[in-house]
Structure formats: structure tokens, C-alpha cells
């Protein structure tokens, strides 16, 4: 029987286990006919191999430590024996000078130099602490699969950050793996693609103590409208063709208000019954600017008849979404 954690995606083959050992989430059963069965079998098999490998490493470490302890004991015994031998040799090789007899001959006798028989002393070993090989840090791996929900996604960039950094890409089946990761480290795995959006875009694993799995599900990103500076002239024409007539009707609808606010008192229309050439607005002009991508500002100006002055009277804001300009 196989079970999987719905939160972290880890698999277990223990039928008696009800909760995830990593985050405590309740485990759910995996059907042998589901797509997850093969992936779970692979993950469980890899865990078993890693456990066997760790046991072999532990056995070798114990053997090495035992051998080093024996070697250290032998060195200490040899050193002590050598020291005892040197001290004994020094005591045996002490030679006394001979005495001069009272009936010595008249002629002078040269000084007698006693011969000393020196024994070669073995070199004493220096006191040194035996080098102990440090216990190697266990290593694990983080693997996963990237899909769009229905099919595998290959050639997706996967970045590893944290205690160790690395990059890789998914294979044709959407799989990826980061190996030889030191235990106890914190790691962040991020999936990125120019055309795919992943939610969430990254997964975090803290205090790595076993092989972990981090899967990603993405969706194709909708195409963004083109709004480059080179397209501004084309976009300006598209906006003008679509909204110019509507804006002209708006300006003409508020003509009395514009005349009252913008025209000097002497140039305003005369009372009813008195003809005046200043009773209407002149040419309406529109100036379009692009303060940022996919955004346009339209300034409407009019030529006030009788004053020859061009004044701004209205502004419109336009934005482009899904290849369509909308102005208000």
C-alpha cells in the first residue's frame, strides 16, 4: 500500500503510517492505477537505496575509528618502551676516570683520556595528537516533476538556492534532480519560464534530513500586447480613428460651458437676437502622448473664434488590454 502527503508530495510505503513525518499532514492512499503510483514507487525505491548506503557508510566509519584507536594505542606503547630503553642505556654507559699510581715514573705522563662507548639512542617520538578523520556529513537529493496539469513540461529552468546553489532544466518527462545536498541545510527551488506561470513559483525545504520532492504545476501565460515606442505612431492612429468622432461630440455638447469659462467677456456671444461671429467654437484638436507602455493621454484643445487662442478643454485616459484600446 502506498500513501502520499498532499502538502509536501512525499511518498510512504508504510501502511500503518497515517501522518506525514515532515509536516504532520494526513496521508492519502495512492491507487495503483494512478499516474502517481510509478512516481511514488521510484521515490520509495530511492529512499531505500539511500538508507542502505547510509548504513554502509556508518559501518565503515565505525571500522575506521576502531582501527585508529588501535593504531594510537600501539604508538603510545612503542613510545613508552623507547623512553625506558634510553634511560637504561644512559645509566650503563657512565665510565669512571682511572686513578694515578703513587710510584709513577719520572717522565711526565700524558693525560689519560677515558674512552667512552656511546650507544646510539633511538629518536623519541614527538608528542602529537593523532589525526581523526571527521565524520562525513550525510547528503541527500531534491527531485520533482513539472507539468501543466495534463502533460509534462520539458526544458523548464529550475534553480536551487540556499546552502548550495545550482541550476538545471527538466527532461522530456518534466523531471529534474539536485544531488549531493548536505544535510541540515535550507533550500529554495524555483521554476521559471518566459511562457509559463507557476503558482507558487518556488518551494522551500528547511533542515534537509532526507530525500525530498518538490513538484510544480504551471499554466501558459497569456500573450501581452505590444506597446513599444516604435509602435506609438501606429497606436496613435488606432486611438484617433476609434474615438475622434465620439470626443468631438462630447466637446460640442459642452460648448456653452467652454465659452463661459474660456472666452474673454468681450468675445462672448451677444444676447438673443443680436448676431455674433463668436457664438461657436473653432477647430477641435487632439494631442496624444504615451507616458508609459500601453497607456495614452489625450488632450483636447479648441480654437476660440474671436481670440485666436487655442486652449485645452478636456483630457481622456486610454489603456490597452488584450490588443484593444479603451478610453474614458
C-alpha positions in Angstrom: 0.0 0.0 0.0 1.3 3.4 -0.9 0.4 6.8 0.7 1.3 10.4 -0.2 1.4 13.7 1.6 -0.9 16.2 -0.2 1.1 19.1 1.3 4.7 18.3 0.6 4.2 15.5 -2.0 6.3 12.9 -0.1 5.5 9.1 -0.5 5.4 6.4 2.1 5.1 2.6 1.8 4.2 2.0 5.5 0.5 1.1 5.6 0.4 1.9 9.4 1.6 5.5 8.9 -1.3 8.0 9.0 0.5 11.3 9.1 3.4 12.9 7.1 6.7 12.8 9.1 7.7 16.1 7.6 4.8 18.4 8.2 2.2 16.2 10.0 -0.4 16.4 7.2 -2.8 13.4 7.0 -1.6 11.0 4.3 -3.9 9.8 1.4 -3.7 6.5 -0.4 -2.4 6.2 -3.9 -4.2 4.0 -6.3 -2.0 1.5 -8.3 -3.8 2.7 -11.5 -3.0 6.4 -10.9 -0.1 8.4 -12.5 1.4 8.9 -9.1 1.9 5.2 -8.5 5.0 5.0 -10.7 6.5 8.2 -9.3 5.8 7.1 -5.7 7.4 3.7 -6.4 10.5 5.4 -7.7 10.7 7.8 -4.8 10.3 5.0 -2.2 12.9 2.9 -4.0 15.4 5.8 -4.0 14.8 6.3 -0.2 15.5 2.6 0.4 18.8 2.8 -1.6 19.8 5.9 0.3 19.1 4.2 3.6 21.3 1.2 2.7 24.0 3.5 1.5 23.9 5.4 4.8 24.1 2.1 6.8 27.2 1.1 4.8 28.8 4.5 5.5 28.1 4.1 9.2 29.7 0.7 9.3 32.9 1.9 7.6 33.1 4.9 9.9 33.0 2.6 12.9 35.7 0.3 11.4 37.9 3.3 10.7 37.5 4.7 14.2 38.3 1.3 15.8 41.5 1.0 13.6 42.6 4.5 14.5 42.2 3.7 18.2 44.3 0.6 18.0 47.0 2.4 16.0 47.1 5.2 18.6 47.5 2.6 21.4 50.4 0.9 19.6 52.2 4.2 19.0 51.9 5.1 22.7 53.3 1.7 23.8 56.2 2.0 21.4 57.0 5.5 22.7 57.0 4.4 26.3 59.2 1.4 25.7 61.7 3.6 23.7 61.9 6.1 26.6 62.6 3.3 29.2 65.3 1.8 26.9 67.1 5.2 26.5 67.2 5.8 30.3 68.7 2.4 31.0 71.4 2.9 28.4 72.5 6.2 29.9 73.0 4.6 33.3 75.0 1.7 32.0 77.4 3.8 29.9 78.7 6.0 32.7 82.5 5.4 32.8 84.8 6.4 35.8 88.2 8.0 35.2 91.3 5.7 36.3 93.4 6.9 39.3 97.2 7.7 39.0 99.5 5.2 41.0 101.9 6.7 43.7 105.1 5.2 42.1 104.6 6.9 38.8 107.7 7.2 36.6 109.8 10.4 36.4 108.9 11.2 32.9 105.7 13.0 32.6 102.8 11.0 31.7 100.3 12.5 29.3 96.8 12.9 30.4 94.7 9.8 30.1 91.5 10.3 28.3 89.0 7.7 29.1 87.3 6.3 26.2 83.5 6.4 26.2 81.5 3.9 24.4 78.4 5.7 23.3 75.3 3.9 22.4 73.0 5.2 19.7 69.8 6.3 21.2 66.6 5.9 19.3 64.8 9.1 18.4 62.0 9.9 20.8 58.7 10.4 19.0 57.3 13.9 19.4 54.1 14.3 21.4 51.4 14.7 18.8 47.6 14.2 18.7 46.6 11.6 16.2 44.6 13.0 13.3 41.0 11.9 13.5 39.1 11.8 10.2 35.9 13.9 10.6 32.6 12.1 10.1 31.3 13.0 6.6 28.1 14.9 6.5 25.2 12.9 5.1 23.9 14.1 1.7 20.5 13.9 0.1 18.7 14.9 -3.0 15.7 17.0 -4.0 13.8 15.9 -7.1 10.5 16.7 -8.7 8.3 16.9 -11.8 7.0 19.9 -13.7 3.6 19.7 -15.5 0.9 21.9 -16.8 -1.7 19.7 -15.1 -2.1 17.3 -18.1 1.3 16.9 -19.6 5.0 17.0 -18.7 6.9 20.3 -19.3 10.5 19.8 -20.6 13.3 22.4 -20.8 12.0 24.4 -17.8 14.7 26.2 -15.9 15.0 25.0 -12.3 17.1 27.0 -9.8 18.4 25.8 -6.4 19.2 28.4 -3.8 20.2 28.3 -0.1 23.0 26.2 1.4 24.0 25.1 -2.1 23.3 26.8 -5.4 22.8 25.1 -8.8 20.7 25.2 -12.0 19.2 22.6 -14.2 16.4 22.0 -16.7 13.7 19.4 -16.8 14.0 16.5 -19.2 11.4 15.4 -21.7 9.3 13.8 -19.0 9.4 17.0 -16.9 11.7 15.5 -14.2 14.7 17.2 -12.5 17.1 16.3 -9.7 19.6 18.1 -7.5 22.0 15.6 -5.8 24.7 15.7 -3.1 23.0 18.2 -0.9 24.4 18.5 2.6 22.0 17.5 5.4 20.6 20.2 7.7 20.7 23.0 5.0 17.8 25.2 3.9 17.0 25.2 0.2 14.7 27.0 -2.2 13.7 25.5 -5.6 12.3 27.9 -8.2 10.8 27.1 -11.6 10.9 29.8 -14.3 9.8 30.1 -17.9 9.0 33.0 -20.2 5.7 31.4 -21.4 4.6 29.5 -18.2 3.3 30.9 -14.9 3.9 28.7 -11.8 1.9 29.1 -8.7 3.7 29.2 -6.4 6.9 30.0 -8.4 9.2 28.4 -5.7 9.2 25.8 -3.0 11.2 25.9 0.3 12.7 23.0 2.2 14.2 23.7 5.6 16.6 21.5 7.6 17.1 18.8 4.9 17.2 15.4 6.7 16.1 13.0 3.8 15.4 12.9 0.1 12.7 15.4 -0.7 10.3 16.0 -3.6 9.2 19.4 -5.0 6.7 19.4 -7.9 5.5 22.4 -9.9 2.3 22.9 -11.9 2.2 25.8 -14.4 -0.2 27.4 -16.8 0.6 29.1 -20.1 0.9 32.9 -19.7 -1.4 35.0 -21.9 0.3 37.0 -24.6 1.0 40.6 -23.7 0.0 43.4 -26.1 2.8 45.1 -27.9 3.4 48.6 -26.6 6.9 49.6 -27.7 8.0 53.1 -28.5 8.2 52.0 -32.2 4.5 51.2 -32.1 3.4 54.6 -30.8 2.6 56.1 -34.2 0.5 53.1 -35.2 -1.2 53.1 -31.8 -1.9 56.9 -32.1 -3.8 56.3 -35.4 -5.7 53.4 -33.9 -6.9 55.5 -31.0 -7.8 58.5 -33.1 -9.7 56.5 -35.7 -11.8 54.8 -33.0 -12.6 57.7 -30.6 -12.1 61.0 -32.6 -15.8 61.4 -33.6 -17.0 60.5 -30.1 -14.7 63.0 -28.5 -15.9 65.7 -30.9 -19.5 65.1 -29.9 -18.5 65.4 -26.2 -16.7 68.7 -26.8 -19.6 70.2 -28.8 -22.1 69.0 -26.1 -20.4 71.2 -23.5 -19.8 74.2 -25.9 -21.7 76.8 -23.8 -19.8 75.9 -20.7 -16.4 76.1 -22.5 -17.3 79.5 -23.9 -18.3 80.8 -20.5 -15.1 79.6 -18.9 -12.5 80.1 -21.6 -13.6 83.2 -23.7 -13.0 86.7 -22.5 -16.1 88.7 -21.6 -15.9 90.9 -24.7 -15.7 87.9 -27.1 -18.6 86.0 -25.7 -21.9 85.6 -27.7 -24.2 88.6 -27.7 -27.7 88.4 -26.3 -30.5 86.7 -28.2 -31.4 88.4 -31.5 -28.0 90.0 -31.8 -25.8 88.2 -34.4 -22.3 87.5 -33.3 -19.5 85.5 -35.0 -18.2 84.4 -31.6 -21.2 82.1 -30.9 -19.4 78.8 -31.6 -16.1 77.1 -31.1 -13.4 76.8 -33.7 -11.4 73.7 -34.7 -11.1 70.9 -32.2 -7.6 69.4 -32.0 -6.4 66.2 -30.2 -2.9 65.6 -29.0 -2.0 62.0 -27.9 1.0 61.2 -25.7 2.3 57.9 -24.2 3.6 58.4 -20.6 4.2 54.7 -20.2 3.7 51.4 -22.1 0.2 50.6 -23.1 -1.1 53.9 -21.6 -2.0 57.0 -23.6 -3.2 60.5 -22.5 -5.3 62.5 -25.0 -5.6 66.3 -24.6 -8.5 68.0 -26.5 -8.0 71.7 -27.4 -10.2 74.2 -29.2 -9.5 77.4 -31.2 -11.7 80.2 -29.7 -13.1 82.2 -32.5 -12.5 85.9 -32.0 -9.5 85.4 -29.8 -7.2 83.2 -32.0 -6.3 81.4 -28.8 -6.0 77.5 -28.6 -6.9 76.3 -25.1 -7.1 72.8 -23.6 -10.6 71.9 -22.6 -10.7 68.1 -21.8 -8.4 65.1 -21.2 -9.0 61.5 -21.9 -7.1 58.4 -20.5 -6.6 55.3 -22.7 -5.2 51.9 -21.8 -4.5 48.9 -24.0 -5.6 45.5 -22.8 -5.7 42.3 -24.9 -4.8 44.2 -28.1 -7.7 46.7 -27.6 -7.6 50.4 -26.6 -10.2 51.6 -24.1 -10.6 55.3 -23.4 -12.5 57.2 -20.7 
